[in-house]
């Protein structure tokens, strides 16, 4: 009887282990440059409609290409001696040409604060984000990963696309046209509580890498703090820059 009971317990333990492994098989750890995000095993496939140089839609899913930031649709760029050119429209048109009537495969990496899937997308094995950066039609967005930093360096060295002249980075272009950021409540309250595109609540101290470019918008739950303790108490963690 004792032997039979032991065998039953072992079988039950094995079944429980298999159930755990089965439940976990639908997720896998993200690759390099993803800041530790988990990636859903299921991928999004299909033909895509293009919104701009870094955003597309497959079915009802809006997708932001991971690791890049393309010029805004109406943004113009300086090409030096040749004057301004419609870099935003060019980026949109190029992404459309890359995906037109082709099957696009996207691997999810995250969700941004607008609810869009952030994903690495490919057509026939071609990484769309990398190609846009290689052709100088998008900037590598290194805040969340350096996947395309080397590709951008090559495009910059060869003065391709955006690198023809002193073009404003897309995030700078948006910042210049955004509503005025909230001012600190008091002269000594210089800690910036920021909500990132992934929803992370992070605070930045004066002198930090991202401090100057961070704008505080209370409508998004962002705030100024007079010290680190207050920022932590409000649910913000220190920046890892």
C-alpha positions in Angstrom: 0.0 0.0 0.0 2.8 2.4 0.9 4.5 1.8 -2.5 1.2 2.4 -4.3 0.7 5.7 -2.4 4.2 6.8 -3.3 3.6 6.1 -6.9 0.4 8.1 -6.9 2.0 11.0 -5.3 4.9 11.0 -7.8 2.4 10.9 -10.7 0.5 13.8 -9.2 3.7 15.8 -8.8 4.7 15.1 -12.4 1.3 16.1 -13.7 1.5 19.4 -11.8 5.0 20.1 -13.2 3.8 19.4 -16.8 0.9 21.8 -16.2 3.3 24.6 -15.1 5.6 24.0 -18.1 2.6 24.0 -20.4 1.3 27.3 -19.0 4.7 28.9 -19.4 5.3 27.7 -23.0 3.2 30.6 -24.3 5.8 33.2 -23.3 9.5 33.6 -23.9 12.1 36.0 -22.7 12.8 39.0 -24.9 16.0 39.2 -26.8 18.9 41.7 -26.4 17.9 45.4 -26.2 14.4 44.9 -24.9 15.1 46.0 -21.3 13.8 42.7 -20.0 10.3 42.7 -21.5 8.6 39.4 -22.1 7.4 38.6 -25.6 4.2 36.8 -26.4 4.9 33.6 -28.3 2.1 34.4 -30.8 3.0 36.8 -33.6 0.9 39.1 -35.7 0.8 38.4 -39.4 -0.8 40.0 -42.4 -0.8 42.8 -44.9 -0.2 46.2 -43.3 -1.6 49.7 -43.8 1.0 52.5 -43.0 0.2 55.5 -40.8 3.6 57.1 -40.9 7.3 56.2 -41.1 7.3 54.1 -37.9 3.7 53.1 -37.4 1.5 50.6 -39.2 -1.7 48.6 -38.7 -2.4 44.9 -39.3 -6.1 44.2 -39.0 -7.3 46.1 -35.8 -3.8 46.1 -34.3 -1.9 49.4 -34.3 1.8 48.7 -34.3 4.8 51.0 -33.5 8.1 49.7 -34.8 10.4 49.0 -32.0 13.7 50.8 -31.7 13.2 53.6 -34.2 11.6 57.1 -34.4 10.8 58.4 -37.9 10.1 62.0 -38.8 6.5 63.1 -38.2 4.3 63.0 -41.4 4.4 66.8 -41.9 8.0 67.3 -40.7 10.5 68.8 -43.1 14.3 68.5 -42.8 17.2 70.6 -43.9 19.4 68.9 -46.6 22.1 71.7 -46.6 22.7 73.2 -50.0 19.5 71.7 -51.5 17.3 73.3 -48.9 14.4 71.6 -47.1 12.7 68.4 -48.1 9.6 66.6 -46.9 11.4 64.0 -44.8 8.3 62.9 -43.0 6.4 62.2 -46.2 9.4 60.4 -47.6 9.6 58.1 -44.6 5.9 57.3 -44.8 6.1 56.6 -48.5 9.2 54.3 -48.1 7.6 52.2 -45.3 4.5 51.9 -47.5 6.7 50.6 -50.4 8.4 48.1 -48.1 5.2 46.5 -46.9 2.8 47.0 -49.8 0.9 43.8 -50.7 3.4 41.7 -48.7 2.9 39.6 -45.6 4.3 41.4 -42.6 5.3 39.4 -39.4 5.5 41.3 -36.1 7.0 40.0 -32.9 5.5 41.9 -29.9 8.0 43.6 -27.5 5.8 45.9 -25.4 2.7 48.2 -25.3 3.1 52.0 -25.3 1.0 54.5 -23.4 -1.3 54.8 -26.4 -2.1 51.1 -26.3 -0.2 50.4 -29.5 1.8 47.2 -29.8 5.6 47.9 -29.9 7.1 45.2 -32.2 9.9 44.2 -34.4 8.4 43.6 -37.9 9.8 41.9 -40.9 8.9 41.3 -44.5 10.5 38.3 -46.2 13.1 38.3 -43.4 13.9 42.0 -43.8 13.8 44.0 -40.5 11.7 47.0 -41.3 13.0 49.1 -38.4 16.6 48.4 -39.4 16.0 49.2 -43.1 14.4 52.6 -42.3 17.4 53.5 -40.1 19.9 52.2 -42.7 18.2 54.4 -45.4 18.4 57.5 -43.2 14.6 57.7 -43.0 14.4 57.1 -39.2 16.5 57.6 -36.1 17.5 54.8 -33.8 15.5 55.3 -30.6 18.1 54.2 -28.0 16.1 55.1 -24.9 14.8 51.5 -24.8 17.4 49.6 -26.7 20.5 50.0 -28.9 19.5 47.5 -31.6 20.0 49.9 -34.4 22.7 52.2 -33.0 25.4 50.8 -35.3 23.1 51.0 -38.3 22.4 54.6 -37.6 26.2 55.3 -37.2 26.8 54.0 -40.7 24.0 56.1 -42.2 25.3 59.2 -40.4 28.8 58.6 -41.6 27.6 58.2 -45.2 25.3 61.2 -44.8 22.2 59.3 -46.0 18.7 60.7 -45.8 18.2 62.6 -42.6 21.9 63.0 -42.2 22.3 65.2 -45.3 21.9 68.3 -43.1 21.0 69.4 -39.5 17.6 67.7 -39.3 15.8 67.9 -35.9 15.3 64.5 -34.3 11.6 63.5 -34.4 11.3 63.7 -30.6 12.7 67.3 -30.7 10.2 68.2 -33.4 7.3 66.9 -31.4 8.6 68.6 -28.2 8.8 72.0 -30.0 5.1 71.7 -31.0 3.8 70.3 -27.7 1.9 72.4 -25.2 4.2 74.2 -22.7 5.4 71.9 -20.0 4.3 72.4 -16.5 6.7 74.6 -14.4 8.1 73.4 -11.1 5.8 74.3 -8.1 8.8 75.9 -6.2 12.4 76.9 -7.0 13.8 74.0 -5.1 11.5 71.3 -6.5 13.6 70.1 -9.5 13.0 66.3 -9.5 11.0 65.3 -12.6 8.5 62.5 -12.3 8.1 61.1 -15.9 5.7 58.4 -17.3 7.6 56.6 -20.1 6.1 55.3 -23.4 5.9 51.9 -21.7 4.0 53.3 -18.7 7.0 53.1 -16.3 7.0 55.8 -13.7 10.6 57.2 -13.5 12.1 60.2 -11.8 15.0 62.2 -13.1 17.5 64.3 -11.2 19.2 67.5 -12.5 22.3 66.5 -14.4 20.9 63.1 -15.4 21.2 61.9 -19.0 17.5 62.5 -19.8 16.8 65.3 -17.5 16.9 68.2 -19.9 14.8 66.5 -22.6 12.1 65.3 -20.1 9.0 67.5 -20.1 6.4 67.3 -17.4 2.8 67.0 -18.4 0.4 66.6 -15.5 -2.3 65.3 -17.8 -0.3 62.1 -18.2 0.2 61.7 -14.4 3.7 63.3 -14.5 4.8 65.7 -11.7 7.6 67.7 -10.1 8.9 66.7 -6.7 11.0 68.6 -4.2 13.1 65.5 -3.2 13.6 61.8 -4.1 11.6 60.6 -1.1 8.5 62.4 -2.4 9.0 60.9 -5.8 9.3 57.4 -4.5 6.3 57.8 -2.2 4.3 58.7 -5.3 5.3 55.5 -7.1 8.2 56.7 -9.2 11.6 54.9 -9.3 15.0 56.5 -10.1 16.1 56.6 -13.7 18.7 54.0 -14.7 20.7 56.5 -16.8 
